[in-house]
Amino acid sequence: MKLQIQETVYLRCRDKKILYYCHYAGYAFNIKNLIVFKDFKFIDQDDISIIIQQEYLDEFINYKFKTKNKKIYIIPNNGYYSYLTIKEKITKLKKMGYEVSVITYEEWFKYDVNHYSFNRLTISKKNTLKKIYGVNFKLKLRYYFPLIQSIYNTLVNIRFSLPLLLRSKIVYVGRASVKETIEAFDNLLKKKVITKHLKEKILKNLDQSKKKELFELIDDNEFKNLNFIWQYYIYNIIIRFLIISHLNKFKNFYHKTDKLFDLQLLNTNVYKKIFHIDFGIKCGNSFVGDRTIYLEKFFKKKYLRINLFDKDINYNSDNHFKNRLLKIDNYLKMVYENKNFNLSYDELKKWLININTVLTNKS
């Protein structure tokens, strides 16, 4: 089922996520007017569509609306697992008379609600979002005129931005460092997704020399008992770490972690000499995601999608997931074989594009 949403949509989300939803509105949902609100009294109207971040569902449920003719759209924060945590709230909303839909980054699970997938969407070449209401002038500048904010961030962090402005680099922006990878598994332990035993088993083998043990994890009984969305998520963390830890050894590669200073390497049109790599989304296999929207917008022909998981395959059926991991394992062998860390920018870029055919080849 393909998403068809009204041209004017209301939005309730955390302040730091507004820009994220604006890009989805303008480049994936074909929305023309986005109205950001904080007080639910402003949406006590008939026949309106509302995108609500899941943290505000309780507030919506408890508000005494006079009208119930509203369409509610939710993008679960962590895919199917997040849907399970809010399933009861969605059921309550449906019983109250609201039309509720979820939008996810996969098509692998059954949902007891209207379900749309980003797999069925495309990224628009042109921005459809004409007006944003309820936000300050600074946020509008960041969305419609990103060059201004980009120049400011570049000047503030000139010591780090100047090398990227002057020299060509292959760049990855995202959480894949040792520290960030350990933090990811710490969070899974805190959420009681994994046990301490499984966490220690993964971290003990988190090294390219023990890649064999990591890829045998799929046959581990404790791992197999996890919900598939967590199996998929865990392997995405592991694979990103294994690739980036090796690429970091190349002189013309730069890894920008999330916790460092903000250079806006993705949402910008300042850095003309960099070439991005993109791994997609950790909780699904859709091509459409916020990072890819940025790259399509600013780096249309200057990024490489390392297609870890194909968007047209249901990895939660048959042996598709296990077979794909075998293909990724072969890809990693090719990555590790290259120890010529002094490759020029052009040579590194060409090599990455060439070995990516291992993942894009349908055979």
C-alpha positions, 0 to 999 in steps of 0.5 A: 500500500502506497502512502497518500497523505494530505498536502497540509499536515500537522506535526508534533515532535521533539524540537531536535527532530523537526528538521528531520521530519521536514525533509521527509515531508518535502522529499518523500511524503509530497507534503506542501504545508507543515504545521508544527504545534506543541499544544493539542488545542490547535488541532481540535479540527475535523479532517486533518492529518497529524504526524506524531512522534511516539513520545507524545501518544499518551498526551494525545490520548489524554487530551479531550478532543471535541472532534475525532475525524483525524488521521494519525501517522507514526514513524516508530523510532526503532522500527518494528520493536518500537511498534510493539512498545506502542501497540496498546496505545495504537489500539486505544487510539483506534477504539477512540475512533481515530484512523491510525497508520504506521510508516516503517523502513521494512515490509517484513512484519504484520501490523494490526494497523494501517501500514505503509513502508518507506520501501514503496516511496521514492526520494523526490528530486524537488522539494515539495514543502513550500511552507513551514509554520510554528518554527523559528526563522533559524530553522526555516533558514536551515531547511530552505537555505542550508548554505548559511548554517553550513558556512557558519559551522565551517568557520566555527570549526575551521581547524577541522573543516579546512582540510575537508574543504581543500582536499578530496576525501572519502567520508562516512558520517555515523556511529561506527567507532569502537566507543560508539559500537560498545555504547550501542551494545551497552544500550541493548543490554540496558533495554534487556534486549540482550544478556550480559553473556551475549554482549560479552561474546560479541565484544570479545570477537569484535575484531576483523581477525575474529570475523568468522566468530561474529558471522557464526553468531547467527547460529547461536541459540541465544541470538536466534531467540531474539526478535528478528528486528534485533538480529538485523540491527545487531548485525548492522552495528557489527558490519558497519564497525568492521568496514569503517575500522578498516577504512580508517586506516586509509589516508584519504578516508575520514570518519565523522562520528556523531559525538564530535563537533558539528560540521554538517557534512551531510546537510550542506552544500559547502564541501565540494571535494568529499565523496560520501558512503552510505550504508542505509538504515539499521532497522530496515532495508528501505532505500529512503531514509533521512541520510539518503535524502540529504545525500540525494539533495546535496551529493547526487553524484558524489556518494556510494550506497554500500548496499548491505541489504537489498530493499526488495528482499524480505530478510525475515523469511526463508534463508534470505538473511543468512545468505545475505550475510554470506555475501557480506562476508565475502565483501569484507574479505575483499575489504581486508585484502586491500592494505595499500593505505596510501591509495590516492583519493581517486584510487580509493574511490574507484576501488570502493565502487568496484568491490561494491558490485559484490553486494549489488550483483543479483546472482 
